[in-house]
């Protein structure tokens, strides 16, 4: 049998890659993405965050979403809460959410106090977040975080 020419080898590798890639990205291995407006995943994530805001502050809010990414049962959200009528606007809320038992829950509400080394403005915040939640895929985190997502 005659060996494959270099071009044939490359073509075979590409075909194998295309056949194997969908299986490699299925299920738990899917890429981080922004759940689209109106999707059930987006609604469930924001409802979990809304429930936490109500529990802590007794406020009914809707969110203007600045950043939202989810992957493998983890999500990071950066939002600007406001009253349902839009008349009252509140301090921005950033949170890590985790899906367990089929439900989204807030895993950590990010502290936003200036000059607090444990809060969101600290250069070590995302590194420490990853230490607290080692299974967290860094691809859900916002761009510019120390451990890094790469885009909205």
mmCIF file of the C-alpha atoms, coordinates in Angstrom:
data_MODEL
# 
_entry.id   MODEL 
# 
loop_
_atom_site.group_PDB 
_atom_site.id 
_atom_site.type_symbol 
_atom_site.label_atom_id 
_atom_site.label_alt_id 
_atom_site.label_comp_id 
_atom_site.label_asym_id 
_atom_site.label_entity_id 
_atom_site.label_seq_id 
_atom_site.pdbx_PDB_ins_code 
_atom_site.Cartn_x 
_atom_site.Cartn_y 
_atom_site.Cartn_z 
_atom_site.occupancy 
_atom_site.B_iso_or_equiv 
_atom_site.pdbx_formal_charge 
_atom_site.auth_seq_id 
_atom_site.auth_comp_id 
_atom_site.auth_asym_id 
_atom_site.auth_atom_id 
_atom_site.pdbx_PDB_model_num 
ATOM 1   C CA . UNK A 1 1   ? 0.000   0.000  0.000  1.00 0.00 ? 1   UNK A CA 1 
ATOM 2   C CA . UNK A 1 2   ? 1.312   3.414  -0.975 1.00 0.00 ? 2   UNK A CA 1 
ATOM 3   C CA . UNK A 1 3   ? 1.646   6.026  1.866  1.00 0.00 ? 3   UNK A CA 1 
ATOM 4   C CA . UNK A 1 4   ? -0.589  9.082  1.802  1.00 0.00 ? 4   UNK A CA 1 
ATOM 5   C CA . UNK A 1 5   ? 0.762   12.263 0.261  1.00 0.00 ? 5   UNK A CA 1 
ATOM 6   C CA . UNK A 1 6   ? 1.107   15.252 2.656  1.00 0.00 ? 6   UNK A CA 1 
ATOM 7   C CA . UNK A 1 7   ? -2.032  16.917 1.283  1.00 0.00 ? 7   UNK A CA 1 
ATOM 8   C CA . UNK A 1 8   ? -4.003  13.691 1.783  1.00 0.00 ? 8   UNK A CA 1 
ATOM 9   C CA . UNK A 1 9   ? -2.752  13.412 5.378  1.00 0.00 ? 9   UNK A CA 1 
ATOM 10  C CA . UNK A 1 10  ? -3.901  16.952 6.124  1.00 0.00 ? 10  UNK A CA 1 
ATOM 11  C CA . UNK A 1 11  ? -7.301  16.284 4.545  1.00 0.00 ? 11  UNK A CA 1 
ATOM 12  C CA . UNK A 1 12  ? -7.697  13.101 6.625  1.00 0.00 ? 12  UNK A CA 1 
ATOM 13  C CA . UNK A 1 13  ? -6.761  14.940 9.827  1.00 0.00 ? 13  UNK A CA 1 
ATOM 14  C CA . UNK A 1 14  ? -9.291  17.687 9.084  1.00 0.00 ? 14  UNK A CA 1 
ATOM 15  C CA . UNK A 1 15  ? -12.041 15.129 8.462  1.00 0.00 ? 15  UNK A CA 1 
ATOM 16  C CA . UNK A 1 16  ? -11.201 13.354 11.742 1.00 0.00 ? 16  UNK A CA 1 
ATOM 17  C CA . UNK A 1 17  ? -11.144 16.654 13.590 1.00 0.00 ? 17  UNK A CA 1 
ATOM 18  C CA . UNK A 1 18  ? -14.548 17.630 12.215 1.00 0.00 ? 18  UNK A CA 1 
ATOM 19  C CA . UNK A 1 19  ? -15.956 14.239 13.204 1.00 0.00 ? 19  UNK A CA 1 
ATOM 20  C CA . UNK A 1 20  ? -14.527 14.309 16.728 1.00 0.00 ? 20  UNK A CA 1 
ATOM 21  C CA . UNK A 1 21  ? -15.019 17.993 17.596 1.00 0.00 ? 21  UNK A CA 1 
ATOM 22  C CA . UNK A 1 22  ? -18.819 17.963 18.130 1.00 0.00 ? 22  UNK A CA 1 
ATOM 23  C CA . UNK A 1 23  ? -18.506 15.093 20.610 1.00 0.00 ? 23  UNK A CA 1 
ATOM 24  C CA . UNK A 1 24  ? -15.707 16.850 22.438 1.00 0.00 ? 24  UNK A CA 1 
ATOM 25  C CA . UNK A 1 25  ? -17.852 19.965 22.901 1.00 0.00 ? 25  UNK A CA 1 
ATOM 26  C CA . UNK A 1 26  ? -21.114 18.281 23.812 1.00 0.00 ? 26  UNK A CA 1 
ATOM 27  C CA . UNK A 1 27  ? -22.677 18.074 27.260 1.00 0.00 ? 27  UNK A CA 1 
ATOM 28  C CA . UNK A 1 28  ? -20.452 19.315 30.049 1.00 0.00 ? 28  UNK A CA 1 
ATOM 29  C CA . UNK A 1 29  ? -17.773 20.542 27.667 1.00 0.00 ? 29  UNK A CA 1 
ATOM 30  C CA . UNK A 1 30  ? -19.796 23.252 25.964 1.00 0.00 ? 30  UNK A CA 1 
ATOM 31  C CA . UNK A 1 31  ? -18.261 26.678 25.513 1.00 0.00 ? 31  UNK A CA 1 
ATOM 32  C CA . UNK A 1 32  ? -19.126 29.685 27.664 1.00 0.00 ? 32  UNK A CA 1 
ATOM 33  C CA . UNK A 1 33  ? -21.755 31.880 26.120 1.00 0.00 ? 33  UNK A CA 1 
ATOM 34  C CA . UNK A 1 34  ? -24.246 34.607 26.835 1.00 0.00 ? 34  UNK A CA 1 
ATOM 35  C CA . UNK A 1 35  ? -27.749 33.200 27.204 1.00 0.00 ? 35  UNK A CA 1 
ATOM 36  C CA . UNK A 1 36  ? -29.860 35.210 24.745 1.00 0.00 ? 36  UNK A CA 1 
ATOM 37  C CA . UNK A 1 37  ? -32.624 37.556 25.945 1.00 0.00 ? 37  UNK A CA 1 
ATOM 38  C CA . UNK A 1 38  ? -35.853 35.608 26.290 1.00 0.00 ? 38  UNK A CA 1 
ATOM 39  C CA . UNK A 1 39  ? -34.119 32.242 26.792 1.00 0.00 ? 39  UNK A CA 1 
ATOM 40  C CA . UNK A 1 40  ? -35.101 30.049 29.724 1.00 0.00 ? 40  UNK A CA 1 
ATOM 41  C CA . UNK A 1 41  ? -31.483 29.847 30.929 1.00 0.00 ? 41  UNK A CA 1 
ATOM 42  C CA . UNK A 1 42  ? -31.153 33.650 31.078 1.00 0.00 ? 42  UNK A CA 1 
ATOM 43  C CA . UNK A 1 43  ? -34.514 33.988 32.848 1.00 0.00 ? 43  UNK A CA 1 
ATOM 44  C CA . UNK A 1 44  ? -33.586 31.299 35.410 1.00 0.00 ? 44  UNK A CA 1 
ATOM 45  C CA . UNK A 1 45  ? -30.189 32.890 36.141 1.00 0.00 ? 45  UNK A CA 1 
ATOM 46  C CA . UNK A 1 46  ? -31.643 36.385 36.558 1.00 0.00 ? 46  UNK A CA 1 
ATOM 47  C CA . UNK A 1 47  ? -34.592 35.070 38.610 1.00 0.00 ? 47  UNK A CA 1 
ATOM 48  C CA . UNK A 1 48  ? -32.117 33.474 41.041 1.00 0.00 ? 48  UNK A CA 1 
ATOM 49  C CA . UNK A 1 49  ? -30.281 36.793 41.325 1.00 0.00 ? 49  UNK A CA 1 
ATOM 50  C CA . UNK A 1 50  ? -33.579 38.690 41.675 1.00 0.00 ? 50  UNK A CA 1 
ATOM 51  C CA . UNK A 1 51  ? -34.622 36.346 44.508 1.00 0.00 ? 51  UNK A CA 1 
ATOM 52  C CA . UNK A 1 52  ? -31.342 37.037 46.333 1.00 0.00 ? 52  UNK A CA 1 
ATOM 53  C CA . UNK A 1 53  ? -31.747 40.818 45.953 1.00 0.00 ? 53  UNK A CA 1 
ATOM 54  C CA . UNK A 1 54  ? -35.277 40.561 47.328 1.00 0.00 ? 54  UNK A CA 1 
ATOM 55  C CA . UNK A 1 55  ? -34.082 38.386 50.248 1.00 0.00 ? 55  UNK A CA 1 
ATOM 56  C CA . UNK A 1 56  ? -31.334 40.868 51.158 1.00 0.00 ? 56  UNK A CA 1 
ATOM 57  C CA . UNK A 1 57  ? -33.013 44.221 50.427 1.00 0.00 ? 57  UNK A CA 1 
ATOM 58  C CA . UNK A 1 58  ? -36.755 43.565 49.993 1.00 0.00 ? 58  UNK A CA 1 
ATOM 59  C CA . UNK A 1 59  ? -36.624 45.171 46.543 1.00 0.00 ? 59  UNK A CA 1 
ATOM 60  C CA . UNK A 1 60  ? -38.465 44.006 43.439 1.00 0.00 ? 60  UNK A CA 1 
ATOM 61  C CA . UNK A 1 61  ? -36.055 44.629 40.588 1.00 0.00 ? 61  UNK A CA 1 
ATOM 62  C CA . UNK A 1 62  ? -35.471 44.106 36.909 1.00 0.00 ? 62  UNK A CA 1 
ATOM 63  C CA . UNK A 1 63  ? -31.944 44.011 35.562 1.00 0.00 ? 63  UNK A CA 1 
ATOM 64  C CA . UNK A 1 64  ? -30.104 45.866 32.864 1.00 0.00 ? 64  UNK A CA 1 
ATOM 65  C CA . UNK A 1 65  ? -27.496 43.235 32.030 1.00 0.00 ? 65  UNK A CA 1 
ATOM 66  C CA . UNK A 1 66  ? -24.009 44.502 31.307 1.00 0.00 ? 66  UNK A CA 1 
ATOM 67  C CA . UNK A 1 67  ? -22.315 41.101 31.208 1.00 0.00 ? 67  UNK A CA 1 
ATOM 68  C CA . UNK A 1 68  ? -23.611 37.555 31.472 1.00 0.00 ? 68  UNK A CA 1 
ATOM 69  C CA . UNK A 1 69  ? -21.853 34.323 30.594 1.00 0.00 ? 69  UNK A CA 1 
ATOM 70  C CA . UNK A 1 70  ? -22.717 30.753 31.512 1.00 0.00 ? 70  UNK A CA 1 
ATOM 71  C CA . UNK A 1 71  ? -21.003 27.398 31.118 1.00 0.00 ? 71  UNK A CA 1 
ATOM 72  C CA . UNK A 1 72  ? -21.315 23.972 32.741 1.00 0.00 ? 72  UNK A CA 1 
ATOM 73  C CA . UNK A 1 73  ? -23.708 25.133 35.458 1.00 0.00 ? 73  UNK A CA 1 
ATOM 74  C CA . UNK A 1 74  ? -21.736 28.278 36.339 1.00 0.00 ? 74  UNK A CA 1 
ATOM 75  C CA . UNK A 1 75  ? -22.607 31.873 35.454 1.00 0.00 ? 75  UNK A CA 1 
ATOM 76  C CA . UNK A 1 76  ? -21.186 35.320 36.106 1.00 0.00 ? 76  UNK A CA 1 
ATOM 77  C CA . UNK A 1 77  ? -23.543 38.304 35.907 1.00 0.00 ? 77  UNK A CA 1 
ATOM 78  C CA . UNK A 1 78  ? -22.882 42.041 36.057 1.00 0.00 ? 78  UNK A CA 1 
ATOM 79  C CA . UNK A 1 79  ? -26.133 43.963 36.279 1.00 0.00 ? 79  UNK A CA 1 
ATOM 80  C CA . UNK A 1 80  ? -27.698 47.312 37.043 1.00 0.00 ? 80  UNK A CA 1 
ATOM 81  C CA . UNK A 1 81  ? -30.868 46.669 39.031 1.00 0.00 ? 81  UNK A CA 1 
ATOM 82  C CA . UNK A 1 82  ? -33.777 49.057 38.761 1.00 0.00 ? 82  UNK A CA 1 
ATOM 83  C CA . UNK A 1 83  ? -37.397 49.179 39.808 1.00 0.00 ? 83  UNK A CA 1 
ATOM 84  C CA . UNK A 1 84  ? -39.821 47.536 37.360 1.00 0.00 ? 84  UNK A CA 1 
ATOM 85  C CA . UNK A 1 85  ? -41.079 50.981 36.305 1.00 0.00 ? 85  UNK A CA 1 
ATOM 86  C CA . UNK A 1 86  ? -37.487 52.187 35.712 1.00 0.00 ? 86  UNK A CA 1 
ATOM 87  C CA . UNK A 1 87  ? -37.833 55.178 38.055 1.00 0.00 ? 87  UNK A CA 1 
ATOM 88  C CA . UNK A 1 88  ? -35.446 53.907 40.721 1.00 0.00 ? 88  UNK A CA 1 
ATOM 89  C CA . UNK A 1 89  ? -31.973 52.703 39.895 1.00 0.00 ? 89  UNK A CA 1 
ATOM 90  C CA . UNK A 1 90  ? -29.738 50.885 42.326 1.00 0.00 ? 90  UNK A CA 1 
ATOM 91  C CA . UNK A 1 91  ? -26.056 50.138 42.792 1.00 0.00 ? 91  UNK A CA 1 
ATOM 92  C CA . UNK A 1 92  ? -24.633 47.623 40.314 1.00 0.00 ? 92  UNK A CA 1 
ATOM 93  C CA . UNK A 1 93  ? -24.666 43.964 41.307 1.00 0.00 ? 93  UNK A CA 1 
ATOM 94  C CA . UNK A 1 94  ? -22.136 41.342 40.230 1.00 0.00 ? 94  UNK A CA 1 
ATOM 95  C CA . UNK A 1 95  ? -22.600 37.719 41.170 1.00 0.00 ? 95  UNK A CA 1 
ATOM 96  C CA . UNK A 1 96  ? -21.378 34.191 40.643 1.00 0.00 ? 96  UNK A CA 1 
ATOM 97  C CA . UNK A 1 97  ? -24.227 31.726 40.211 1.00 0.00 ? 97  UNK A CA 1 
ATOM 98  C CA . UNK A 1 98  ? -24.218 27.936 40.293 1.00 0.00 ? 98  UNK A CA 1 
ATOM 99  C CA . UNK A 1 99  ? -26.784 25.502 38.981 1.00 0.00 ? 99  UNK A CA 1 
ATOM 100 C CA . UNK A 1 100 ? -27.317 22.525 41.250 1.00 0.00 ? 100 UNK A CA 1 
ATOM 101 C CA . UNK A 1 101 ? -30.261 20.217 41.597 1.00 0.00 ? 101 UNK A CA 1 
ATOM 102 C CA . UNK A 1 102 ? -31.669 21.743 38.420 1.00 0.00 ? 102 UNK A CA 1 
ATOM 103 C CA . UNK A 1 103 ? -31.903 25.240 39.948 1.00 0.00 ? 103 UNK A CA 1 
ATOM 104 C CA . UNK A 1 104 ? -29.716 28.323 39.705 1.00 0.00 ? 104 UNK A CA 1 
ATOM 105 C CA . UNK A 1 105 ? -28.581 29.810 42.999 1.00 0.00 ? 105 UNK A CA 1 
ATOM 106 C CA . UNK A 1 106 ? -26.297 32.706 43.909 1.00 0.00 ? 106 UNK A CA 1 
ATOM 107 C CA . UNK A 1 107 ? -22.969 31.207 44.972 1.00 0.00 ? 107 UNK A CA 1 
ATOM 108 C CA . UNK A 1 108 ? -21.399 34.576 45.765 1.00 0.00 ? 108 UNK A CA 1 
ATOM 109 C CA . UNK A 1 109 ? -22.584 38.147 45.578 1.00 0.00 ? 109 UNK A CA 1 
ATOM 110 C CA . UNK A 1 110 ? -19.498 40.225 44.836 1.00 0.00 ? 110 UNK A CA 1 
ATOM 111 C CA . UNK A 1 111 ? -18.659 42.906 47.362 1.00 0.00 ? 111 UNK A CA 1 
ATOM 112 C CA . UNK A 1 112 ? -18.298 46.315 45.727 1.00 0.00 ? 112 UNK A CA 1 
ATOM 113 C CA . UNK A 1 113 ? -16.877 48.423 48.560 1.00 0.00 ? 113 UNK A CA 1 
ATOM 114 C CA . UNK A 1 114 ? -13.996 50.570 47.337 1.00 0.00 ? 114 UNK A CA 1 
ATOM 115 C CA . UNK A 1 115 ? -10.588 49.923 48.898 1.00 0.00 ? 115 UNK A CA 1 
ATOM 116 C CA . UNK A 1 116 ? -11.692 46.621 50.477 1.00 0.00 ? 116 UNK A CA 1 
ATOM 117 C CA . UNK A 1 117 ? -9.136  43.921 49.546 1.00 0.00 ? 117 UNK A CA 1 
ATOM 118 C CA . UNK A 1 118 ? -11.869 41.255 49.538 1.00 0.00 ? 118 UNK A CA 1 
ATOM 119 C CA . UNK A 1 119 ? -14.072 43.098 47.051 1.00 0.00 ? 119 UNK A CA 1 
ATOM 120 C CA . UNK A 1 120 ? -14.493 43.215 43.298 1.00 0.00 ? 120 UNK A CA 1 
ATOM 121 C CA . UNK A 1 121 ? -12.088 46.135 42.766 1.00 0.00 ? 121 UNK A CA 1 
ATOM 122 C CA . UNK A 1 122 ? -9.212  44.186 44.320 1.00 0.00 ? 122 UNK A CA 1 
ATOM 123 C CA . UNK A 1 123 ? -6.690  42.934 41.751 1.00 0.00 ? 123 UNK A CA 1 
ATOM 124 C CA . UNK A 1 124 ? -6.801  39.533 43.517 1.00 0.00 ? 124 UNK A CA 1 
ATOM 125 C CA . UNK A 1 125 ? -10.598 39.170 43.622 1.00 0.00 ? 125 UNK A CA 1 
ATOM 126 C CA . UNK A 1 126 ? -10.955 36.772 40.673 1.00 0.00 ? 126 UNK A CA 1 
ATOM 127 C CA . UNK A 1 127 ? -7.895  34.738 41.655 1.00 0.00 ? 127 UNK A CA 1 
ATOM 128 C CA . UNK A 1 128 ? -9.382  34.285 45.129 1.00 0.00 ? 128 UNK A CA 1 
ATOM 129 C CA . UNK A 1 129 ? -12.784 33.524 43.621 1.00 0.00 ? 129 UNK A CA 1 
ATOM 130 C CA . UNK A 1 130 ? -11.180 30.695 41.642 1.00 0.00 ? 130 UNK A CA 1 
ATOM 131 C CA . UNK A 1 131 ? -9.556  29.408 44.809 1.00 0.00 ? 131 UNK A CA 1 
ATOM 132 C CA . UNK A 1 132 ? -12.937 29.369 46.584 1.00 0.00 ? 132 UNK A CA 1 
ATOM 133 C CA . UNK A 1 133 ? -14.628 27.711 43.594 1.00 0.00 ? 133 UNK A CA 1 
ATOM 134 C CA . UNK A 1 134 ? -11.977 25.561 41.864 1.00 0.00 ? 134 UNK A CA 1 
ATOM 135 C CA . UNK A 1 135 ? -14.481 24.014 39.403 1.00 0.00 ? 135 UNK A CA 1 
ATOM 136 C CA . UNK A 1 136 ? -15.461 27.463 38.085 1.00 0.00 ? 136 UNK A CA 1 
ATOM 137 C CA . UNK A 1 137 ? -14.630 27.746 34.371 1.00 0.00 ? 137 UNK A CA 1 
ATOM 138 C CA . UNK A 1 138 ? -12.646 30.967 33.976 1.00 0.00 ? 138 UNK A CA 1 
ATOM 139 C CA . UNK A 1 139 ? -14.272 31.496 30.579 1.00 0.00 ? 139 UNK A CA 1 
ATOM 140 C CA . UNK A 1 140 ? -17.458 32.750 32.294 1.00 0.00 ? 140 UNK A CA 1 
ATOM 141 C CA . UNK A 1 141 ? -15.557 35.566 33.998 1.00 0.00 ? 141 UNK A CA 1 
ATOM 142 C CA . UNK A 1 142 ? -15.456 39.060 32.518 1.00 0.00 ? 142 UNK A CA 1 
ATOM 143 C CA . UNK A 1 143 ? -12.648 40.196 30.259 1.00 0.00 ? 143 UNK A CA 1 
ATOM 144 C CA . UNK A 1 144 ? -9.837  41.804 32.159 1.00 0.00 ? 144 UNK A CA 1 
ATOM 145 C CA . UNK A 1 145 ? -10.328 39.655 35.260 1.00 0.00 ? 145 UNK A CA 1 
ATOM 146 C CA . UNK A 1 146 ? -7.017  38.300 36.446 1.00 0.00 ? 146 UNK A CA 1 
ATOM 147 C CA . UNK A 1 147 ? -7.932  34.740 35.506 1.00 0.00 ? 147 UNK A CA 1 
ATOM 148 C CA . UNK A 1 148 ? -9.786  35.687 32.548 1.00 0.00 ? 148 UNK A CA 1 
ATOM 149 C CA . UNK A 1 149 ? -12.676 35.543 30.247 1.00 0.00 ? 149 UNK A CA 1 
ATOM 150 C CA . UNK A 1 150 ? -12.072 36.803 26.754 1.00 0.00 ? 150 UNK A CA 1 
ATOM 151 C CA . UNK A 1 151 ? -15.003 38.882 25.663 1.00 0.00 ? 151 UNK A CA 1 
ATOM 152 C CA . UNK A 1 152 ? -18.674 39.508 26.208 1.00 0.00 ? 152 UNK A CA 1 
# 
